[in-house]
Amino acid sequence: MTPREAVELKRIPAIRGCERHLKRLCYAATRGKGLFPMDSEAYQRLTDCEIAILDRMLVRFGRLQSRKGGLPPPPKKNHESNGFGTIRR
């Protein structure tokens, strides 16, 4: 196994976890899309269900950010483009 393959193998579970959190975040955002924009009066009138939706959005966003921060960095490329062609390192 090459070092690049080892890094990619470590990234797969983390990426799947991010996808799971993103899917659930999108579901909660779809359910709560009528809540925004919100002023202080609307905030005071939130139902328990709406509060639960907002809670889910915040929790999932936090977990997604934590998971994303734990991803190993992508493998470095052996070349880069300068706009005129490819530079080999």
N, C-alpha and C positions, 0 to 999 in steps of 0.2 A: 504494500500500500504506500503510495506516495504521500508526502506531507500535505499536498493539496487535497488529496482524497480524505485524509484523516481530518482535516479542518472541515471539509464539507460534511463528513459523517457526523461530526459534533453539532453542526448547524441544523441538521434536519429536524431533530426533536424540538429545538428551540423555535424554529420557523413554524412548525406545526402548532406549537403552543400559541404563538402570536396569531396565527390564522384562526384558531379557536376563540381567542379573546376578541379578535376583530369581528368575527361573525356574531358573537353575542352582544358586542357593543353596537353593531349596526342594527341588530334586532331591537335593542332597547331604544336606540335613537329613533327608529321608525315609529315605535310606540309612543315616544315622547315628543315627536316633531311639532305637535300643536302647542307645546308648552312655551315655546320661544318665539319672539323675545319675551322676557319676563320682567315685570316691574315689581315693586314691593307689594302692591295690592294683589297681584296675581300670585305672588309667593305666599301670601297669607291665606289664600283660598285653595291651596293645593290639597287634594284628597290624599288619603293614605296610599292609594294605588299609584298616584302620580309621584308621590315622594319615593315609593319603592322603585319606580322606573328611573328617576333621577339618581337614586342610590346605585342602582345597577350600572348606569352609565359611568358614574364616577369610579366605582370599584373596577369595572372592566378596563377603563382607560388607564387607571393606575397600574393594574396588572400587566396590561399590554406594554406600558412604558418600562416597567421593571423587567419584563421578559426580554424586551428589545435591547435593554441595556446590558443584559447578560449574554447576548449573542457573541460568539467569537468573531473577531474581525474577518472580513472576507480575505481569501488568499491574495497575495500581491501578484500583480501581472508582471510578466517578464518583459513587457514593452509598453510604451505609451505613445499617444499620438500628439504631434505638435501642430496639427492643422494642415501640414504640408505632406505628411507621410508618417511612417512608423519609425520610432526610435527604439532600437534593441538595447537592452542593458547588458 
